[in-house]
C-alpha cells in the first residue's frame, strides 16, 4: 500500500470517487489525531475524531422515524399549503363542495351524466345546439355559415351527377377524392393539355410514360434518390458537331460544401478529379493492364521512385549507412556506441533514515536534474511512499518528511 508522508494540496481541485476507510470499530493504531475520519460499518455512520472523542457526523435512515407525525403537524411546517384537513392518499377520494376552477388544457371529463347541451356547453355557434338536439338537414343548413345553394338535400351518393362545370375561386382545389387508389381521367382524349402555359404542374405519385418522353425546357431536375437507366452507356455533350473543344470541362459534379468533380480537360488530354480515389480491398491501380499499386504493394513494373518516407518495415536487410539519432536511429554500429549516443540511463539506490532528520539529502551523481525518484519501505509490505522531492541540483535531490524516518526505514532509487 502506497503511503504519503506529507500533506497533499489539491490546489482547489475535486477529489472524486472517494471511499472512506470501512471499520467495524474506531481505529486505535496509529493513535488517532483530530480530524481523522472513518465509516463505521456496524452503525452505518460516518465518524470523525475531535481530539478527545469520536463524533458521528452522518447517518442513514428512512422517514419511518417520523411515523408519529400527523397531517396537522406536517401542515404546520409547510408555508404554502391549501386547506386544513387530512392528507389524501386514496384512489377515489371524496371532496366536500370543491371549487375546481378552470379545467386545464388536455383534461378529460369521464363518467359524467346529465350535462345539458343548450346550457352546459359554451362556445357553440348559432343554431348548433338545435342541430345537436335534432340532426336534420334543415337544422344543419341553419347552423352552417357560408353555404352555397338553397335548402336542398345533403348528398351521400357514391356517384353524384354534376350538370354544369365545377367552378372554384380557391387557389387550391381537390378535384378527386384523395383516398381513391385508381383514377381514370380523359381516357378517350387523343390530345391532353394539363396546366397553364406558365406555372408548375405537380404529380404527387409514381408516373409511367408508355411512349417516348421529350423535355423541351432548359433545366431538368431529378429529386429522386435512385435513378435507373437500362442503357449501359450514358452520352454527355450531345451537340450537333461534337469536338474536344465542346467536351472541355464536361463530366460529373457532385454538390457538397465544395463540389466534387470529375472533368475532361483538353490541355492535359486527361480526366481530372477534385477528390481522392479510395480503392476497396483486393483491387489495384493498373496502367495498360499492369498492376502498379495496391493497398500494400508497389507493382513489379515500378522500378524507380523518389520516396521520402516509408511506414513500418517488417522485413528486409539494411545495407545503407547508419541512421542518425535525429532521424530515429542510433548513429552507431555497436551496442556500446548506441548506448552512448542515446544517453543510456542508469540509477542510484541507497537506504535512508536516521531517526532524527526530516530533510534528507541524496547525492546521486547522475549529472542531470531530469531524474525520477522512488521511495519505498524496506519492510513488508514494501509499499511505495511519497515524501516531498526537490531537485536541488544536477547531482542532488532533497527528500522532506513530516516525521523523521527510523534508521534505514526506506530505500530511495534515482533513475536518470
C-alpha positions as CSV (number, residue, x, y, z in Angstrom):
1,X,0.0,0.0,0.0
2,X,1.4,3.4,-1.0
3,X,1.8,6.0,1.7
4,X,2.1,9.8,1.5
5,X,4.5,11.1,4.1
6,X,3.4,14.7,3.8
7,X,0.2,16.8,3.3
8,X,-1.4,16.7,-0.1
9,X,-2.5,20.1,-1.5
10,X,-5.1,19.5,-4.3
11,X,-5.0,23.3,-5.1
12,X,-8.7,23.6,-5.2
13,X,-9.4,20.6,-7.4
14,X,-12.1,18.0,-6.7
15,X,-11.4,14.7,-5.0
16,X,-13.7,12.3,-6.8
17,X,-15.0,8.7,-6.2
18,X,-13.6,8.7,-2.7
19,X,-14.4,5.8,-0.2
20,X,-13.7,6.3,3.5
21,X,-11.9,3.5,5.4
22,X,-14.5,0.9,6.4
23,X,-14.1,-0.3,10.0
24,X,-16.4,-2.1,12.5
25,X,-14.9,-0.1,15.4
26,X,-12.9,3.0,15.9
27,X,-9.2,2.7,14.8
28,X,-6.6,2.7,17.5
29,X,-3.4,2.4,15.5
30,X,-1.8,4.6,14.7
31,X,-3.1,6.8,17.5
32,X,-5.9,8.9,16.0
33,X,-5.4,12.7,15.8
34,X,-8.0,15.4,15.4
35,X,-9.7,15.3,12.0
36,X,-9.3,11.5,11.3
37,X,-12.4,10.2,9.6
38,X,-13.8,6.6,9.0
39,X,-17.0,4.8,8.1
40,X,-18.5,2.7,11.0
41,X,-19.9,-0.4,9.3
42,X,-21.5,-1.6,12.4
43,X,-23.6,1.6,13.0
44,X,-23.7,2.7,9.3
45,X,-22.4,6.1,10.3
46,X,-19.5,8.5,9.4
47,X,-17.4,9.5,12.4
48,X,-14.5,11.9,13.0
49,X,-12.1,12.3,15.9
50,X,-12.5,15.6,17.7
51,X,-9.2,15.2,19.6
52,X,-10.8,13.6,22.6
53,X,-13.7,11.5,21.3
54,X,-15.3,10.1,18.1
55,X,-18.2,12.2,16.8
56,X,-21.0,10.9,14.5
57,X,-21.4,13.3,11.5
58,X,-23.8,11.4,9.3
59,X,-26.3,8.6,9.4
60,X,-28.6,6.7,7.1
61,X,-32.3,6.0,7.6
62,X,-35.8,6.5,6.3
63,X,-38.9,8.6,7.2
64,X,-40.1,5.8,9.4
65,X,-38.5,7.6,12.3
66,X,-41.2,10.3,11.7
67,X,-44.1,7.8,11.7
68,X,-46.0,9.6,14.5
69,X,-46.2,12.8,12.5
70,X,-49.9,13.9,11.9
71,X,-51.3,15.8,8.9
72,X,-51.8,18.9,11.1
73,X,-48.2,18.7,12.3
74,X,-46.9,18.4,8.7
75,X,-49.1,21.4,7.6
76,X,-47.6,23.4,10.5
77,X,-44.1,23.3,8.9
78,X,-45.3,24.0,5.3
79,X,-45.8,27.6,4.3
80,X,-48.0,27.4,1.2
81,X,-50.5,24.5,1.9
82,X,-54.2,24.7,0.9
83,X,-56.8,23.6,3.4
84,X,-56.6,22.3,6.9
85,X,-57.8,18.7,6.5
86,X,-56.0,15.4,6.4
87,X,-53.6,14.3,3.6
88,X,-55.3,12.3,0.8
89,X,-53.7,9.1,-0.5
90,X,-57.0,7.3,-1.6
91,X,-57.5,6.4,-5.3
92,X,-61.2,7.6,-5.1
93,X,-61.2,10.5,-2.6
94,X,-64.5,12.3,-1.7
95,X,-64.2,16.1,-1.8
96,X,-66.8,18.2,0.0
97,X,-68.0,21.1,-2.1
98,X,-64.8,21.6,-4.1
99,X,-64.4,24.5,-6.5
100,X,-62.3,23.1,-9.3
101,X,-61.8,26.4,-11.2
102,X,-61.0,26.4,-14.9
103,X,-60.1,22.9,-16.2
104,X,-56.6,22.8,-17.8
105,X,-55.9,22.0,-21.4
106,X,-55.8,18.3,-22.1
107,X,-58.2,17.4,-19.2
108,X,-60.8,14.7,-19.8
109,X,-64.2,14.6,-18.2
110,X,-65.4,10.9,-18.0
111,X,-68.4,9.2,-16.3
112,X,-70.3,12.5,-16.1
113,X,-74.0,12.4,-16.9
114,X,-76.9,14.9,-17.3
115,X,-74.8,17.7,-18.9
116,X,-77.4,19.7,-21.0
117,X,-76.2,20.8,-24.5
118,X,-78.2,24.1,-24.5
119,X,-76.9,25.3,-21.1
120,X,-74.0,23.1,-20.2
121,X,-71.7,23.6,-23.2
122,X,-70.2,27.0,-24.1
123,X,-68.6,28.2,-27.3
124,X,-71.2,26.6,-29.7
125,X,-72.1,28.6,-32.9
126,X,-75.5,29.9,-33.7
127,X,-78.1,27.1,-34.1
128,X,-75.5,24.4,-33.3
129,X,-77.3,23.4,-30.1
130,X,-80.6,22.9,-32.1
131,X,-78.8,20.7,-34.7
132,X,-77.1,18.6,-32.0
133,X,-80.6,18.1,-30.4
134,X,-82.2,17.2,-33.7
135,X,-79.8,16.3,-36.5
136,X,-81.8,17.2,-39.7
137,X,-80.5,18.6,-42.9
138,X,-82.6,21.8,-42.4
139,X,-81.1,22.2,-38.9
140,X,-77.6,21.6,-40.2
141,X,-78.1,24.2,-43.0
142,X,-79.3,26.8,-40.4
143,X,-76.1,26.1,-38.3
144,X,-73.6,26.2,-41.1
145,X,-72.1,29.6,-42.1
146,X,-71.2,30.3,-45.8
147,X,-73.3,27.7,-47.6
148,X,-74.0,27.7,-51.3
149,X,-77.4,26.7,-52.6
150,X,-80.8,26.6,-51.1
151,X,-82.4,24.2,-48.6
152,X,-81.8,21.1,-50.7
153,X,-80.9,17.6,-49.6
154,X,-77.4,16.5,-48.4
155,X,-75.6,14.3,-50.9
156,X,-74.4,10.9,-49.8
157,X,-74.4,9.3,-53.2
158,X,-71.3,7.4,-54.4
159,X,-71.7,8.8,-58.0
160,X,-73.5,12.2,-57.9
161,X,-74.3,13.9,-61.2
162,X,-72.9,17.4,-61.7
163,X,-74.9,19.1,-64.5
164,X,-72.6,22.1,-65.1
165,X,-68.9,22.9,-64.7
166,X,-67.1,22.6,-61.4
167,X,-66.0,26.1,-60.6
168,X,-64.0,27.3,-57.7
169,X,-62.4,30.6,-56.7
170,X,-59.9,28.8,-54.3
171,X,-56.2,28.8,-55.3
172,X,-56.1,25.1,-54.2
173,X,-58.9,22.7,-55.2
174,X,-59.0,18.9,-54.7
175,X,-60.9,17.6,-57.7
176,X,-60.7,13.8,-56.9
177,X,-61.1,12.1,-53.6
178,X,-57.6,11.7,-52.2
179,X,-58.3,8.2,-51.0
180,X,-59.1,6.8,-54.5
181,X,-56.4,4.3,-55.5
182,X,-57.2,4.3,-59.2
183,X,-58.4,7.4,-61.2
184,X,-59.3,7.1,-64.9
185,X,-59.3,10.5,-66.5
186,X,-59.8,11.6,-70.1
187,X,-59.4,8.1,-71.4
188,X,-60.9,8.9,-74.8
189,X,-58.8,12.0,-75.4
190,X,-56.3,11.8,-78.2
191,X,-54.6,15.0,-77.0
192,X,-54.5,16.2,-73.4
193,X,-53.3,19.6,-72.1
194,X,-52.7,19.9,-68.3
195,X,-52.0,23.2,-66.7
196,X,-51.4,26.7,-68.0
197,X,-48.5,27.8,-70.2
198,X,-46.7,29.0,-67.2
199,X,-46.6,27.8,-63.6
200,X,-45.9,24.3,-62.2
201,X,-47.8,21.0,-62.7
202,X,-47.1,18.6,-59.8
203,X,-47.7,14.8,-59.9
204,X,-47.7,13.5,-56.4
205,X,-47.4,9.8,-57.1
206,X,-45.4,7.5,-59.5
207,X,-45.8,8.4,-63.2
208,X,-45.4,5.9,-66.1
209,X,-44.9,7.2,-69.6
210,X,-45.7,4.5,-72.1
211,X,-44.4,6.4,-75.1
212,X,-41.2,8.5,-75.6
213,X,-40.5,11.4,-73.3
214,X,-39.3,14.7,-74.7
215,X,-38.3,17.5,-72.4
216,X,-38.0,20.9,-74.2
217,X,-37.2,23.0,-71.2
218,X,-33.7,24.5,-70.3
219,X,-33.3,22.7,-67.0
220,X,-34.2,19.1,-65.9
221,X,-34.2,18.5,-62.2
222,X,-34.4,15.0,-60.7
223,X,-35.0,14.8,-56.9
224,X,-35.3,11.0,-56.7
225,X,-32.8,9.0,-54.6
226,X,-32.4,6.2,-57.1
227,X,-32.1,6.7,-60.9
228,X,-32.3,3.5,-63.1
229,X,-31.3,3.5,-66.8
230,X,-31.4,0.4,-68.9
231,X,-28.8,1.8,-71.4
232,X,-25.2,0.8,-70.3
233,X,-23.6,3.9,-71.9
234,X,-24.6,7.5,-71.0
235,X,-23.7,10.1,-73.5
236,X,-22.8,13.7,-72.5
237,X,-22.2,16.7,-74.7
238,X,-24.6,15.5,-77.4
239,X,-24.4,18.6,-79.7
240,X,-24.8,18.7,-83.4
241,X,-21.0,18.5,-84.1
242,X,-19.1,17.1,-81.0
243,X,-15.3,18.0,-80.7
244,X,-12.7,18.1,-78.0
245,X,-13.4,21.8,-77.6
246,X,-17.1,21.1,-77.0
247,X,-16.1,18.4,-74.5
248,X,-13.8,20.8,-72.5
249,X,-14.9,20.9,-68.8
250,X,-17.5,18.1,-69.3
251,X,-18.0,15.3,-66.7
252,X,-19.7,14.8,-63.4
253,X,-20.3,17.2,-60.5
254,X,-21.5,16.1,-57.1
255,X,-22.7,19.1,-55.0
256,X,-21.4,19.4,-51.4
257,X,-19.8,22.0,-49.1
258,X,-17.4,22.1,-52.0
259,X,-18.3,20.4,-55.3
260,X,-16.8,17.0,-56.1
261,X,-16.0,16.8,-59.8
262,X,-14.5,14.5,-62.5
263,X,-14.0,16.6,-65.6
264,X,-12.3,16.4,-69.0
265,X,-9.5,18.9,-69.9
266,X,-8.2,19.5,-73.4
267,X,-4.8,20.9,-72.2
268,X,-3.8,17.7,-70.4
269,X,-6.0,15.4,-72.6
270,X,-7.0,13.7,-69.3
271,X,-9.7,13.4,-66.7
272,X,-9.2,15.5,-63.6
273,X,-10.7,14.6,-60.2
274,X,-11.2,17.1,-57.4
275,X,-11.2,14.4,-54.8
276,X,-9.2,11.3,-53.7
277,X,-9.9,7.8,-55.0
278,X,-10.5,5.0,-52.4
279,X,-9.8,1.6,-53.9
280,X,-11.5,-1.2,-52.0
281,X,-9.6,-4.2,-50.6
282,X,-8.3,-6.6,-53.2
283,X,-8.3,-4.0,-56.1
284,X,-5.3,-2.3,-57.6
285,X,-4.3,0.6,-59.9
286,X,-3.3,-0.6,-63.4
287,X,-1.5,1.1,-66.3
288,X,-2.1,-0.5,-69.6
289,X,-3.3,-3.7,-67.9
290,X,-0.3,-3.9,-65.5
291,X,-0.7,-3.5,-61.7
292,X,1.3,-0.5,-60.4
293,X,-0.1,-0.1,-56.9
294,X,-2.2,-1.9,-54.3
295,X,-3.0,-1.1,-50.7
296,X,0.1,-2.9,-49.6
297,X,2.4,-3.4,-52.6
298,X,4.1,-1.5,-55.4
299,X,3.7,-3.3,-58.7
300,X,6.6,-5.2,-60.2
301,X,6.6,-2.8,-63.0
302,X,7.6,0.1,-60.7
303,X,11.4,0.0,-60.8
304,X,12.2,3.6,-59.6
305,X,10.8,6.1,-57.2
306,X,11.6,9.2,-55.1
307,X,10.1,8.1,-51.8
308,X,10.9,10.4,-48.9
309,X,9.3,8.3,-46.1
310,X,8.0,4.8,-45.5
311,X,5.8,3.1,-42.9
312,X,6.9,0.3,-40.6
313,X,9.5,-2.0,-42.2
314,X,8.8,-5.6,-41.2
315,X,11.4,-7.4,-43.3
316,X,14.5,-6.9,-45.5
317,X,18.1,-6.1,-44.8
318,X,19.5,-2.6,-44.3
319,X,22.7,-2.1,-46.3
320,X,22.9,1.6,-46.3
321,X,24.8,3.9,-43.9
322,X,23.9,4.2,-40.2
323,X,20.8,6.3,-39.3
324,X,21.4,9.3,-37.2
325,X,19.6,9.9,-33.9
326,X,18.0,12.9,-35.5
327,X,16.2,10.6,-37.9
328,X,15.2,7.9,-35.5
329,X,18.4,5.7,-35.5
330,X,21.3,5.3,-33.1
331,X,24.1,6.7,-35.2
332,X,26.2,3.8,-34.3
333,X,27.2,0.2,-35.4
334,X,27.7,-1.3,-32.0
335,X,25.6,-1.6,-28.8
336,X,28.1,0.4,-26.8
337,X,28.1,3.2,-29.3
338,X,24.3,3.2,-29.4
339,X,24.1,3.5,-25.6
340,X,26.5,6.5,-25.6
341,X,24.6,8.2,-28.5
342,X,21.2,7.7,-26.9
343,X,22.2,8.8,-23.4
344,X,21.6,5.4,-21.8
345,X,20.0,5.9,-18.4
346,X,21.4,4.5,-15.1
347,X,20.3,4.5,-11.5
348,X,21.4,5.2,-7.9
349,X,20.0,3.5,-4.9
350,X,20.5,3.8,-1.1
351,X,18.9,3.2,2.3
352,X,17.8,6.4,4.0
353,X,16.6,7.4,7.5
354,X,18.4,8.0,10.9
355,X,15.5,8.6,13.3
356,X,16.3,12.3,13.5
357,X,16.4,14.1,10.2
358,X,13.2,15.1,8.4
359,X,15.1,16.5,5.4
360,X,17.5,14.1,3.8
361,X,20.0,15.0,1.0
362,X,20.6,12.2,-1.6
363,X,23.7,12.7,-3.8
364,X,23.0,10.5,-6.8
365,X,25.8,11.9,-9.1
366,X,23.9,11.3,-12.3
367,X,24.8,14.8,-13.6
368,X,21.2,15.6,-14.5
369,X,18.2,17.2,-12.9
370,X,15.9,15.2,-15.2
371,X,15.7,12.2,-12.9
372,X,12.9,10.1,-11.4
373,X,12.9,9.5,-7.7
374,X,11.1,6.5,-6.0
375,X,11.0,5.8,-2.2
376,X,9.6,2.5,-0.8
377,X,9.5,0.7,2.6
378,X,12.4,-1.6,3.5
379,X,10.0,-3.9,5.4
380,X,6.9,-5.8,4.2
381,X,4.6,-5.0,2.5
382,X,7.3,-2.9,0.8
383,X,4.8,-0.2,-0.2
384,X,5.8,2.9,-2.1
385,X,5.8,6.2,-0.1
386,X,5.6,9.8,-1.2
387,X,7.8,12.4,0.5
388,X,8.2,15.9,-1.0
389,X,11.1,15.7,-3.6
390,X,13.2,18.8,-4.5
391,X,15.7,18.5,-7.4
392,X,18.3,20.5,-5.6
393,X,21.0,20.3,-8.3
394,X,22.1,18.1,-11.2
395,X,23.6,15.7,-8.7
396,X,21.4,16.1,-5.6
397,X,17.8,15.6,-4.7
398,X,16.4,16.6,-1.2
399,X,13.6,14.5,0.4
400,X,11.3,16.0,3.0
401,X,9.2,14.0,5.6
402,X,6.6,15.2,8.1
403,X,8.1,12.7,10.6
404,X,11.8,11.6,10.7
405,X,12.2,8.1,9.2
406,X,13.8,5.5,11.5
407,X,17.2,4.1,10.8
408,X,17.3,2.7,7.2
409,X,13.5,2.6,7.2
410,X,13.2,3.5,3.4
411,X,15.0,2.8,0.2
412,X,15.5,5.6,-2.4
413,X,16.0,4.9,-6.1
414,X,17.1,7.6,-8.5
415,X,16.9,6.9,-12.3
416,X,18.3,9.3,-14.9
